[in-house]
Amino acid sequence: MRKRVESFEPEYKIREVVDACTDCDVCRHLMDKIRGIDPDRIVTDCLSCRLQFNQLLPHPVSHPIEILRDAYLKK
């Protein structure tokens, strides 16, 4: 699926950061990784992660389906 999104939106650079937010230490580590990347947007299908990202980080957060929707609307 990643190749399809890239073909819709070639200006997006996709970087994958995978960690499980099961406790505060892991969550803090994940937030530090995201801050280090300084992305234009965060994409997650996890509602809990999305809520935390929206509260703790300055980056917009989207669901993968929203990225696909936006790609189709631009065509």
Buried (B, 14 or more C-beta within 10 A) or exposed (E): EEEEBBEBBEEBEEEEEEEEBEEEEEBEEBBEEBEEEEBEEBBBEEEEBBEBBEEEBEBEBBBEEEBBEEBEEEE
